[in-house]
């Protein structure tokens, strides 16, 4: 029964995530055109996962894991549709090292939390998954901004 409740809760939490990438892309395109901070386009998906974090950190952790998977898939999809030119090659390399660098920082935060904080295991897991999800989403934002067509940005 407990498993069914958790599965149902996860389904409800992750349902909006399937629509978040297209919604974020519209927001990102607008941010590029308007010269505003594109990272603000990610706040809604983070907030949705944090709604129940104090009561059910495992559900929030699963939400962030799904969030990270969606952004990772979006990175892969964007990489496939980009042309093979020097600018795109540079953007691909930058994205690769953005993700690697962010993962190292998330591991560092986890190690420090285990060594020197009062957080318990589920809270540390939530903190790390949230970090990884945000890092993946920010990598997508940077990739999007680096590869956003100039002709579209000027419209």
C-alpha positions as CSV (number, residue, x, y, z in Angstrom):
1,X,0.0,0.0,0.0
2,X,2.8,2.4,1.0
3,X,4.5,1.7,-2.4
4,X,1.3,2.5,-4.3
5,X,0.9,5.8,-2.4
6,X,4.5,6.8,-3.1
7,X,4.0,5.8,-6.8
8,X,0.8,7.9,-7.0
9,X,2.5,10.9,-5.3
10,X,5.5,10.6,-7.6
11,X,3.2,10.4,-10.7
12,X,1.4,13.6,-9.6
13,X,4.6,15.4,-8.9
14,X,6.3,14.4,-12.1
15,X,3.3,15.0,-14.4
16,X,4.2,18.7,-14.9
17,X,7.8,17.8,-15.6
18,X,6.9,16.3,-19.0
19,X,5.7,19.8,-20.1
20,X,8.5,21.8,-18.4
21,X,11.1,21.6,-21.1
22,X,8.9,23.0,-23.9
23,X,7.6,25.6,-21.5
24,X,11.1,26.5,-20.4
25,X,12.3,26.8,-24.0
26,X,9.7,29.4,-24.6
27,X,10.8,31.2,-21.5
28,X,14.4,30.8,-22.4
29,X,13.8,32.2,-25.9
30,X,12.0,35.2,-24.4
31,X,14.8,35.7,-21.9
32,X,17.4,35.7,-24.7
33,X,15.4,38.2,-26.7
34,X,14.8,40.4,-23.7
35,X,18.2,40.2,-22.1
36,X,16.9,38.8,-18.8
37,X,18.3,36.0,-16.7
38,X,17.3,32.7,-18.4
39,X,18.0,30.7,-15.2
40,X,14.8,32.2,-13.7
41,X,12.9,29.9,-16.2
42,X,13.8,26.9,-13.9
43,X,12.4,28.1,-10.7
44,X,8.9,26.6,-11.2
45,X,10.1,23.1,-11.6
46,X,12.4,23.4,-8.5
47,X,9.5,24.7,-6.5
48,X,7.2,21.9,-7.5
49,X,9.7,19.3,-6.3
50,X,10.2,21.2,-3.0
51,X,6.5,21.4,-2.1
52,X,6.6,18.3,0.1
53,X,10.3,18.1,1.0
54,X,10.0,18.6,4.8
55,X,7.3,15.9,5.1
56,X,8.4,13.4,2.4
57,X,12.0,14.0,1.4
58,X,12.1,10.7,-0.6
59,X,9.2,11.8,-2.8
60,X,10.9,15.1,-3.4
61,X,14.2,13.3,-4.1
62,X,12.4,11.2,-6.7
63,X,10.8,14.3,-8.2
64,X,14.2,15.9,-8.6
65,X,15.6,12.6,-10.1
66,X,12.8,12.7,-12.7
67,X,13.5,16.4,-13.3
68,X,17.2,15.7,-13.9
69,X,16.3,12.9,-16.3
70,X,14.0,15.2,-18.3
71,X,16.7,17.9,-18.6
72,X,19.3,15.3,-19.5
73,X,17.1,14.0,-22.3
74,X,16.5,17.6,-23.5
75,X,20.3,18.1,-23.6
76,X,20.7,15.0,-25.7
77,X,17.9,16.0,-28.0
78,X,19.3,19.5,-28.5
79,X,22.8,18.1,-29.2
80,X,21.4,15.9,-31.9
81,X,19.6,18.7,-33.8
82,X,22.5,21.1,-33.8
83,X,24.5,21.5,-37.0
84,X,28.1,20.2,-37.2
85,X,30.1,23.5,-37.1
86,X,32.8,25.0,-35.0
87,X,30.4,27.0,-32.8
88,X,28.3,24.0,-32.1
89,X,31.3,21.8,-31.4
90,X,32.4,24.3,-28.8
91,X,28.9,24.4,-27.3
92,X,28.9,20.6,-27.0
93,X,32.3,20.6,-25.3
94,X,31.2,23.4,-22.9
95,X,28.0,21.4,-22.0
96,X,30.0,18.3,-21.3
97,X,32.4,20.0,-18.9
98,X,29.5,22.1,-17.4
99,X,27.9,18.8,-16.4
100,X,31.1,17.2,-15.2
101,X,32.1,20.2,-13.1
102,X,28.6,20.5,-11.6
103,X,28.6,16.8,-10.6
104,X,31.9,17.2,-8.8
105,X,30.5,20.1,-6.9
106,X,27.3,18.1,-6.0
107,X,29.5,15.3,-4.7
108,X,31.5,17.8,-2.7
109,X,28.4,19.2,-1.1
110,X,27.2,15.6,-0.3
111,X,30.6,14.7,1.3
112,X,30.6,17.9,3.4
113,X,27.0,17.3,4.5
114,X,27.9,13.8,5.6
115,X,31.0,14.9,7.4
116,X,29.9,18.1,9.1
117,X,26.1,18.6,9.2
118,X,23.2,17.5,11.2
119,X,21.3,16.4,8.2
120,X,20.1,12.8,8.0
121,X,20.4,10.4,5.1
122,X,17.2,11.3,3.3
123,X,17.9,15.0,3.6
124,X,21.4,14.6,2.2
125,X,20.0,12.5,-0.7
126,X,17.5,15.2,-1.4
127,X,20.1,17.9,-1.3
128,X,22.4,16.0,-3.7
129,X,19.6,15.1,-6.1
130,X,18.4,18.7,-6.1
131,X,21.9,19.9,-6.8
132,X,22.2,17.4,-9.7
133,X,18.9,18.3,-11.2
134,X,19.6,22.0,-11.0
135,X,23.1,21.5,-12.5
136,X,21.6,19.5,-15.4
137,X,18.9,22.1,-16.0
138,X,21.5,24.9,-15.9
139,X,23.6,23.0,-18.4
140,X,20.6,22.9,-20.7
141,X,20.1,26.7,-20.2
142,X,23.7,27.4,-21.1
143,X,23.5,25.1,-24.1
144,X,20.3,26.7,-25.2
145,X,21.6,30.2,-24.9
146,X,24.9,29.3,-26.7
147,X,23.1,27.7,-29.6
148,X,20.0,29.9,-29.8
149,X,19.7,31.1,-33.4
150,X,20.7,34.7,-33.8
151,X,17.9,35.4,-36.3
152,X,15.3,34.2,-33.7
153,X,17.0,36.2,-30.9
154,X,16.6,39.4,-32.9
155,X,12.9,38.9,-33.5
